[in-house]
Amino acid sequence: MITYQIEEKIGAEEFRQVLVNSTLGERRPVNDPERIAGMLQHANLIATARDNGKLIGVSRSLTDFVYCTYLSDLAVDERYQKSGIGKALIRMTKEHAPKAKLILLAAPKAVGYYPKIGMSQWEQCYILDNVEDLK
């Protein structure tokens, strides 16, 4: 039985494992336990999906709850994908910050998913990895 909830804290290893099992681990520091722990420590909205207690999906966000919510990780174990879990986690995240615009950067393999569930694409996004790149 799959249960959904907002959790204050989740274990770093179970988070790492769902990242690996979802393919999102290809773009996350799954071999750096300190960074994984820090990612969880500083998130302030975590929605989870569990199958009989086992973490199978997570939506990890940073939000001010009134203007913007950055959904930084949406990961669902590949064995559970295409069953509505990702959409349910996005819905739960949005419902916990209803006034805030939900923002995310799609992983390459998920680009086609978000328009299918009703999200709008926004082309004006920029990133900066290294401060030395500022001119």
N, C-alpha and C positions, 0 to 999 in steps of 0.2 A: 504494500500500500504506500503510495507516494503522499507525503505531507509537505506542506509549504509553510514557512514562517519567517518572521524577521528575527534575526539572532544578533545579540550584542557582540558575541565573540564566537569564532569557530577555530578549530585546531589548525595550526600551520601545515601539518602533514596531510590532513584530509583535504585542505584547500589545494595544496600542491598536487595531490593525487587527482583531483577532479580537473585541474588544469591540464595535466598530462593526458588524462583519459579523454579530454575534449578536443585535443589538438591545439588548444590555445597555448599550451605549454611550449610550443615551438617559438612563441614570441614573448615568453615571460621567463623571469630568472629562476626557473624551477630547481636549479642546482646551487642556489644561493639562499640558504635557510634564513639568514638575517634579513635579506630583502623581502622574502616572502612574509616573514613575521612583521616587518615594518608596513608592508602593504595592508595587512589586516589591522594592525594597531591604529593606523591613521584613517581607515575607512570609517564612515559614520552611518552607513546604511547598508546592511547585508541581508539580502533575501536568500533563502535556501530552499532546495528541494531535497528530500531524503526518502529513500526507499528502505523501510524498516530500520531507520536510524542511520543508514549509510548515506553520506553526502554524495549526491549524484548531479546536483546543479547548484550554481551560485551566481548571484548578481551582486557585485561589489561596487559600491558607489561612494562618491564624495558629494555632499550637498549642503546648501544653506537652508533648504526646505521651503524657500519662498521665491527664489528667482531661478536657480539652476541646480540641476543634478547631473553630475558627470558619471555615467555608468561606465566604469573603467574596465570591468571584467564581466562578461557574460559567458559562463562556461557550463556546458551540459555534457556529461559522459556520453561518448559516441553511441554506446549501447542503448541509450534512452532518447537520442535525438529523433526528431520528426514525430514526436508525440505530444507537442504543445507545452513542454516544460519551459523552454526559453521564453515563449510568449507569456506564460503565467508568471515567470520571475520578473519580466519587464513590467507587466501589469501591477504586480505587488509593489515594485519599486516606485512606479509612478503614483500609485494610490497613497503611498506614505509621504509623498511630497507633491500633492496635487497642484499647487500653484506654480511649482518650479518646472521650467522647460527641461525635458530629459534629453541629454546629449550623449552621444557615444561615437567612437571611431570604430568602424567595422574592420574586423580581421579580413584579410583577402578572401578566405574561403566562405565568409558569411555575407559578402556584399549583396548578393541577391536575396538574402533572407529578409532583411529589414523592410524593403518596400512591399514584400508579400504580406507582411503583417500590419501594414498601415503606417509605417514611419516615413517621413519625408527626408529626402537627401538634401544636404546643404553643402555647396561647393566651396564656401569661403572658410576653410579650415587651414590652419597653419600650425606647424610644430617646430620646436627648437630643442635639439638634443644637447648641444654644447654651447655654452655662453660665448666661447671664442668665435663662434660663427656669426655673432652680431657684428654688423659693420658700422 
